[in-house]
């Protein structure tokens, strides 16, 4: 079985609920991280990384909304709103593109629908060798360097 990612809050190809939409840039969402779960973990997995990325952001480089590193190998899900303080012991946030270490929900420009890709990476290391202020791009690079497998879940949002 291949690594698989799913959520109780939305389905692949669906629309992101307002619970996971930001409350910045004029949006009125609840800015809560979604429930996410995974199975089919590759043998040898020592930790996980979880990211949320918007490839459609008008930046030339996309937008990193959420990065969580050092999720222990025995963890198979994050509950809804885990970003607000219920991350598994040993896990940590790194920097999103707003410059803080937290979840920032969807916030596309008015009139444009964007894709939001949640990815879980199974890693061959206990701790990802990145600083707390690492960018999403650096986390993604290092996760690929230590990766045993990954799974994605993509949804859209736009108003």
Helices and strands as residue ranges (DSSP letters): E 4-6, G 18-20, E 36-39, E 47-54, E 63-72, E 77-78, G 82-84, E 92-93, E 114-123, H 136-145, E 147-157
